[in-house]
Amino acid sequence: MAREAEVLYNNRMIIGIEAQRANSPAKTGVEHYAKQLILHLAKIDLQNEYRLYLRSSPEPWLLTLPKNFSIKVMPFPLFWTQLRISWEMLLNPVDVLFIPASALPLIHPKKTVVTIHDLGWKFYPQSFTWFNRNFLEISTRFAVWRASRVIAVSQSTKNDIIKCYKVPAEKIEVVWHGYEQADTLVSEQVSQLVSGLPEKYALFLSTLQPRKNLEGLINAFRLLKNQYPEIPHKLVVVGRPGWKFKSILKKLEENKDIVIYLNYVSDQDRLEILQRASLLVQPAFYEGFGMQILEAFAAGVPVAVSKVSSMPEVAEDSALYFDPHNPQDIKNALKSIIFDVALAQDLVVKGQERLKFFSWEKCAKETLNVLTSNLIK
């Protein structure tokens, strides 16, 4: 028994994690991913030592992690990941460094793992500002070539990385996002925001930026309401402005008779709004994964999504698909779910089954395998 303990101790690794994204108070997909991964690594791994690097004061949940997790707050004005973590790696190196999203420190350990979520700017450059597009291109190209291993959140993203950057396939590991039914627990008290919503609505849930195709969805919803004025449904939009959103806000204002825009809402309100929706619509031109699809499956809400990039990989036969470039096709998908109760229920049942393939524990175990693998070079 003592020998076994000695072996475990000798194999102990020091794993550094850029944890500022997990520490963000207003979390979207990447930030939720980083937080859940840290929480579940803490559940499954009491052997290795973890050092979490933050730019700002830790949220309360970070202070409840096990004793093998430590936190270092390192304020820095600009390019925190690239410069400040580089300095930390020089002064206090680790065995392996994990970056949960794209940007790699200029100076990093030989064993460094980075997660790439999508390459949206490569396929829809017009959807990004000049700065964002060029920063993402430079930082991602550097990351996928200089990291020892790359995690892609979908096979679709892995294929894009290989196509765009000629990275060897064996260097990239696909690790899907997770999900847990507990994420959708709803309190007994309904907020004033949620109680003020109409009884029936289609839901768009995403950051406002051009590649999310909200304007195309509004056009399709207008076609639906013009053809079937008797349906009571409205389109509820939840998501904070991202970039290049002025025309999107103008479109929302022009269609406020059929569209309700809520901007960013709390996690609790977001889940309540989702559970009350008649359907979730994800009309994006491109997605690296599509976490909202799993959220809808867990909430028992039928899903209509674009048949592009990673979305068919995530949803398989559990969603109704449409061409995001064709408002008529989007309209027909909306109509099918709203009018065909049997179809909607079938999608809900299939969604619940599909959800069984995803868990944060599975995501954490597969990520840990990559971090500790002997294949890292």
C-alpha positions as CSV (number, residue, x, y, z in Angstrom):
1,M,0.0,0.0,0.0
2,A,2.9,2.4,0.9
3,R,4.6,1.5,-2.4
4,E,1.4,2.3,-4.3
5,A,1.1,5.7,-2.6
6,E,4.8,6.4,-3.4
7,V,4.2,5.6,-7.1
8,L,1.2,7.9,-7.2
9,Y,3.2,10.7,-5.6
10,N,6.1,10.3,-8.0
11,N,3.8,10.5,-10.9
12,R,2.2,13.7,-9.6
13,M,2.2,16.5,-12.2
14,I,1.9,20.2,-11.8
15,I,-0.8,21.4,-14.2
16,G,-1.3,25.1,-14.8
17,I,-4.6,26.4,-16.2
18,E,-5.5,29.8,-17.5
19,A,-8.7,30.2,-15.5
20,Q,-9.7,33.8,-16.1
21,R,-12.4,32.8,-18.6
22,A,-13.9,30.6,-15.9
23,N,-13.8,33.5,-13.5
24,S,-15.8,35.8,-15.8
25,P,-19.0,37.1,-14.2
26,A,-21.0,37.2,-17.5
27,K,-20.4,33.7,-18.9
28,T,-21.1,32.6,-22.4
29,G,-20.2,29.3,-24.0
30,V,-16.4,29.4,-23.6
31,E,-16.6,30.7,-20.1
32,H,-19.1,28.0,-19.0
33,Y,-16.8,25.4,-20.6
34,A,-13.8,26.5,-18.7
35,K,-15.7,26.6,-15.4
36,Q,-17.3,23.2,-15.7
37,L,-14.0,21.7,-16.8
38,I,-12.2,23.0,-13.7
39,L,-15.1,21.9,-11.4
40,H,-15.1,18.4,-12.8
41,L,-11.3,18.0,-12.9
42,A,-11.5,18.8,-9.2
43,K,-13.9,15.9,-8.7
44,I,-12.0,13.3,-10.6
45,D,-8.4,14.2,-9.9
46,L,-7.0,14.5,-6.4
47,Q,-3.6,13.3,-7.4
48,N,-2.1,16.1,-9.5
49,E,-1.4,19.6,-8.4
50,Y,-3.3,22.4,-10.2
51,R,-2.4,26.0,-10.4
52,L,-5.1,28.3,-11.6
53,Y,-4.1,31.7,-13.0
54,L,-6.4,34.6,-12.7
55,R,-6.3,38.2,-13.8
56,S,-9.0,39.4,-11.3
57,S,-10.2,38.4,-7.8
58,P,-11.7,34.8,-7.7
59,E,-15.4,34.1,-7.7
60,P,-16.6,32.3,-4.6
61,W,-16.8,28.9,-6.3
62,L,-13.1,28.9,-7.0
63,L,-12.3,29.2,-3.3
64,T,-14.2,25.9,-2.6
65,L,-11.9,23.7,-4.8
66,P,-9.9,20.8,-3.2
67,K,-6.5,21.3,-1.5
68,N,-4.6,20.2,-4.7
69,F,-5.9,23.4,-6.4
70,S,-4.2,26.7,-5.8
71,I,-5.0,30.2,-7.2
72,K,-2.7,32.9,-8.3
73,V,-4.1,36.3,-9.1
74,M,-1.9,38.2,-11.6
75,P,-3.2,41.6,-12.6
76,F,-1.9,42.9,-16.0
77,P,-3.3,45.6,-18.3
78,L,-3.1,44.1,-21.9
79,F,-2.3,40.7,-23.5
80,W,-2.5,39.0,-20.1
81,T,-2.3,35.5,-21.5
82,Q,0.4,36.1,-24.0
83,L,2.7,38.2,-21.7
84,R,1.8,37.8,-18.0
85,I,1.4,34.0,-18.1
86,S,4.7,33.9,-20.1
87,W,6.4,35.6,-17.2
88,E,4.9,33.2,-14.8
89,M,6.1,30.3,-16.8
90,L,9.6,31.6,-16.7
91,L,9.6,32.2,-12.9
92,N,7.4,29.2,-11.8
93,P,7.3,26.6,-14.6
94,V,4.7,23.8,-14.6
95,D,4.8,20.3,-16.1
96,V,1.9,21.0,-18.4
97,L,0.0,24.2,-19.2
98,F,-3.7,24.1,-20.3
99,I,-5.2,27.0,-22.1
100,P,-9.0,26.6,-22.5
101,A,-9.4,28.9,-25.4
102,S,-7.1,29.7,-28.3
103,A,-4.5,32.2,-27.1
104,L,-1.2,30.7,-26.1
105,P,1.5,32.5,-24.0
106,L,4.5,33.5,-26.0
107,I,6.7,31.6,-23.5
108,H,5.2,28.2,-22.5
109,P,6.2,24.8,-21.3
110,K,7.2,22.1,-23.8
111,K,4.0,20.3,-22.7
112,T,1.2,22.8,-23.5
113,V,-2.4,22.0,-24.5
114,V,-4.9,24.4,-26.0
115,T,-8.6,24.1,-26.8
116,I,-9.9,25.5,-30.1
117,H,-13.6,26.1,-30.1
118,D,-14.2,27.3,-33.7
119,L,-12.6,29.1,-36.7
120,G,-15.6,31.3,-37.5
121,W,-13.5,34.2,-38.7
122,K,-11.9,32.0,-41.4
123,F,-15.3,31.2,-43.0
124,Y,-17.3,34.4,-42.2
125,P,-14.7,37.2,-41.9
126,Q,-17.3,39.8,-42.5
127,S,-18.9,38.8,-39.2
128,F,-15.9,40.0,-37.2
129,T,-14.2,43.4,-36.6
130,W,-10.8,44.0,-38.2
131,F,-9.1,43.7,-34.8
132,N,-10.9,40.6,-33.7
133,R,-10.4,38.8,-37.0
134,N,-6.7,39.5,-37.1
135,F,-6.1,38.8,-33.4
136,L,-7.9,35.5,-33.6
137,E,-6.0,34.5,-36.8
138,I,-2.6,35.3,-35.4
139,S,-3.2,33.8,-31.9
140,T,-4.9,30.7,-33.2
141,R,-2.2,30.0,-35.9
142,F,0.5,30.4,-33.2
143,A,-1.5,28.2,-30.7
144,V,-2.2,25.2,-33.0
145,W,1.4,25.0,-34.2
146,R,3.2,25.7,-31.0
147,A,1.1,23.7,-28.5
148,S,2.1,20.1,-28.0
149,R,-1.5,18.9,-28.3
150,V,-4.7,20.6,-29.5
151,I,-8.2,19.8,-28.2
152,A,-11.1,20.5,-30.7
153,V,-14.6,20.6,-29.3
154,S,-16.1,18.8,-32.3
155,Q,-14.9,16.7,-35.2
156,S,-16.1,19.6,-37.4
157,T,-13.7,22.0,-35.7
158,K,-10.9,19.4,-36.0
159,N,-11.5,19.2,-39.7
160,D,-11.4,23.0,-40.0
161,I,-8.1,23.1,-38.1
162,I,-6.5,20.5,-40.4
163,K,-7.9,22.3,-43.5
164,C,-6.9,25.8,-42.5
165,Y,-3.6,25.3,-40.7
166,K,-2.3,21.9,-42.0
167,V,-1.9,20.6,-38.5
168,P,-1.3,16.8,-38.3
169,A,-4.5,15.0,-37.4
170,E,-2.8,13.0,-34.7
171,K,-2.0,16.2,-32.8
172,I,-5.7,17.0,-32.4
173,E,-8.0,15.3,-30.0
174,V,-11.8,15.7,-30.2
175,V,-13.3,16.3,-26.8
176,W,-17.0,17.2,-26.8
177,H,-18.5,19.7,-24.4
178,G,-20.4,18.2,-21.5
179,Y,-23.8,18.7,-20.0
180,E,-25.6,17.8,-16.9
181,Q,-29.4,17.7,-16.1
182,A,-28.6,19.5,-12.8
183,D,-27.7,22.5,-14.9
184,T,-31.3,23.1,-15.6
185,L,-32.7,23.2,-12.0
186,V,-35.3,26.0,-11.8
187,S,-36.3,27.8,-8.6
188,E,-39.9,27.9,-7.4
189,Q,-39.9,31.7,-7.6
190,V,-40.4,33.1,-11.2
191,S,-38.7,36.4,-11.8
192,Q,-40.7,39.4,-13.1
193,L,-38.7,39.2,-16.4
194,V,-39.8,35.6,-17.0
195,S,-43.4,36.1,-15.9
196,G,-43.8,38.9,-18.4
197,L,-43.1,36.8,-21.4
198,P,-45.9,35.5,-23.7
199,E,-47.2,32.0,-23.2
200,K,-45.9,30.8,-26.5
201,Y,-42.6,31.8,-28.1
202,A,-39.7,30.6,-30.2
203,L,-36.4,31.3,-28.6
204,F,-33.1,32.5,-30.0
205,L,-30.3,32.2,-27.5
206,S,-26.9,33.5,-28.4
207,T,-24.5,36.5,-28.5
208,L,-25.6,39.1,-31.1
209,Q,-23.1,39.0,-34.0
210,P,-23.6,38.6,-37.8
211,R,-22.6,34.9,-38.1
212,K,-25.4,33.9,-35.6
213,N,-27.9,34.9,-38.4
214,L,-30.5,36.5,-36.2
215,E,-31.5,38.9,-39.0
216,G,-32.2,35.9,-41.2
217,L,-34.3,34.3,-38.4
218,I,-36.3,37.5,-37.9
219,N,-37.0,37.6,-41.7
220,A,-38.2,34.0,-41.5
221,F,-40.3,34.6,-38.5
222,R,-42.0,37.6,-40.2
223,L,-42.8,35.3,-43.2
224,L,-44.4,32.8,-40.7
225,K,-46.5,35.4,-39.0
226,N,-47.6,36.9,-42.3
227,Q,-48.7,33.5,-43.6
228,Y,-50.2,32.3,-40.3
229,P,-51.3,35.5,-38.4
230,E,-53.5,33.3,-36.1
231,I,-50.5,31.8,-34.3
232,P,-49.8,33.5,-30.9
233,H,-46.1,32.9,-30.9
234,K,-43.5,35.6,-30.7
235,L,-39.7,35.4,-31.1
236,V,-37.8,35.9,-27.9
237,V,-34.1,36.9,-28.3
238,V,-31.7,36.4,-25.4
239,G,-28.1,37.5,-25.8
240,R,-25.8,40.5,-25.2
241,P,-24.4,42.4,-28.2
242,G,-21.1,41.0,-29.4
243,W,-19.6,42.9,-32.3
244,K,-21.0,44.4,-35.6
245,F,-24.4,44.4,-33.9
246,K,-25.8,47.8,-34.9
247,S,-27.8,46.5,-37.9
248,I,-29.0,43.6,-35.7
249,L,-30.3,46.0,-33.0
250,K,-32.0,48.1,-35.8
251,K,-33.7,44.9,-37.1
252,L,-34.9,44.1,-33.6
253,E,-36.4,47.6,-33.2
254,E,-38.1,47.4,-36.6
255,N,-39.8,44.1,-35.7
256,K,-40.6,44.6,-32.0
257,D,-44.3,43.8,-32.8
258,I,-43.2,40.2,-33.2
259,V,-39.8,40.1,-31.4
260,I,-39.0,40.5,-27.7
261,Y,-35.4,41.4,-27.0
262,L,-34.1,40.7,-23.5
263,N,-30.4,41.3,-23.9
264,Y,-28.2,39.4,-21.5
265,V,-30.0,37.7,-18.6
266,S,-28.9,35.8,-15.5
267,D,-28.2,32.0,-15.7
268,Q,-31.3,31.3,-13.7
269,D,-33.6,33.5,-15.9
270,R,-32.0,32.0,-19.1
271,L,-32.9,28.5,-18.0
272,E,-36.4,29.5,-17.0
273,I,-36.9,31.2,-20.4
274,L,-35.6,28.1,-22.2
275,Q,-37.8,25.7,-20.3
276,R,-40.9,27.7,-21.1
277,A,-40.1,28.0,-24.9
278,S,-42.1,26.2,-27.6
279,L,-38.9,25.6,-29.5
280,L,-35.2,26.7,-29.7
281,V,-34.0,28.0,-33.0
282,Q,-30.3,28.1,-33.8
283,P,-29.9,29.6,-37.3
284,A,-26.1,30.3,-37.2
285,F,-24.0,30.1,-40.3
286,Y,-21.3,28.4,-38.3
287,E,-20.8,26.9,-34.9
288,G,-17.9,25.2,-33.3
289,F,-20.2,23.1,-31.0
290,G,-23.6,24.6,-30.1
291,M,-24.0,24.3,-26.3
292,Q,-27.6,25.7,-26.5
293,I,-28.6,22.5,-28.3
294,L,-27.8,20.4,-25.3
295,E,-29.5,22.9,-23.0
296,A,-32.7,22.6,-25.0
297,F,-32.5,18.8,-25.0
298,A,-32.2,18.9,-21.2
299,A,-35.0,21.3,-20.9
300,G,-37.4,19.2,-22.9
301,V,-37.6,21.7,-25.7
302,P,-37.7,20.8,-29.5
303,V,-34.8,22.2,-31.5
304,A,-34.5,23.6,-35.1
305,V,-31.0,24.2,-36.2
306,S,-28.8,25.0,-39.3
307,K,-27.6,22.0,-41.1
308,V,-24.0,23.2,-41.1
309,S,-20.6,22.8,-39.3
310,S,-20.9,21.0,-36.0
311,M,-24.6,21.2,-35.4
312,P,-25.6,17.9,-37.1
313,E,-22.7,16.2,-35.3
314,V,-24.1,17.4,-31.9
315,A,-27.8,16.9,-32.5
316,E,-27.8,14.0,-35.0
317,D,-31.5,13.0,-35.6
318,S,-32.7,14.9,-32.5
319,A,-33.3,18.2,-34.3
320,L,-35.1,19.6,-37.3
321,Y,-32.6,21.0,-39.8
322,F,-32.8,23.9,-42.3
323,D,-30.6,25.9,-44.7
324,P,-29.6,29.1,-42.7
325,H,-29.2,31.0,-46.0
326,N,-32.9,30.3,-46.9
327,P,-35.5,32.2,-44.9
328,Q,-38.3,30.1,-46.4
329,D,-36.6,26.9,-45.3
330,I,-36.2,28.4,-41.7
331,K,-39.9,29.4,-41.8
332,N,-40.9,25.9,-42.8
333,A,-39.0,24.4,-39.9
334,L,-40.6,26.8,-37.5
335,K,-44.0,25.9,-38.9
336,S,-43.4,22.2,-38.7
337,I,-42.6,22.2,-35.0
338,I,-45.3,24.7,-34.1
339,F,-48.1,22.9,-35.9
340,D,-47.0,19.3,-35.7
341,V,-47.3,18.3,-32.0
342,A,-46.2,14.7,-32.6
343,L,-43.1,15.9,-34.4
344,A,-42.3,18.3,-31.5
345,Q,-42.7,15.6,-28.9
346,D,-40.6,13.1,-31.0
347,L,-37.8,15.6,-31.1
348,V,-38.0,16.1,-27.3
349,V,-37.7,12.3,-26.7
350,K,-34.8,12.0,-29.1
351,G,-33.1,15.0,-27.6
352,Q,-33.3,13.4,-24.1
353,E,-31.7,10.2,-25.5
354,R,-29.0,12.2,-27.4
355,L,-28.1,14.0,-24.2
356,K,-26.8,10.8,-22.7
357,F,-23.7,11.0,-24.9
358,F,-22.6,14.2,-23.2
359,S,-21.4,14.8,-19.6
360,W,-18.9,17.2,-18.0
361,E,-17.3,14.2,-16.2
362,K,-16.6,12.6,-19.5
363,C,-15.3,15.8,-20.9
364,A,-13.0,16.2,-17.9
365,K,-11.7,12.6,-18.0
366,E,-10.9,12.9,-21.7
367,T,-9.2,16.3,-21.2
368,L,-7.2,14.9,-18.3
369,N,-6.1,12.0,-20.5
370,V,-4.8,14.6,-23.0
371,L,-3.0,16.6,-20.3
372,T,-1.2,13.6,-18.8
373,S,-0.8,11.5,-22.0
374,N,2.7,10.2,-22.9
375,L,1.9,11.2,-26.4
376,I,2.5,14.8,-25.6
377,K,5.8,15.9,-27.2
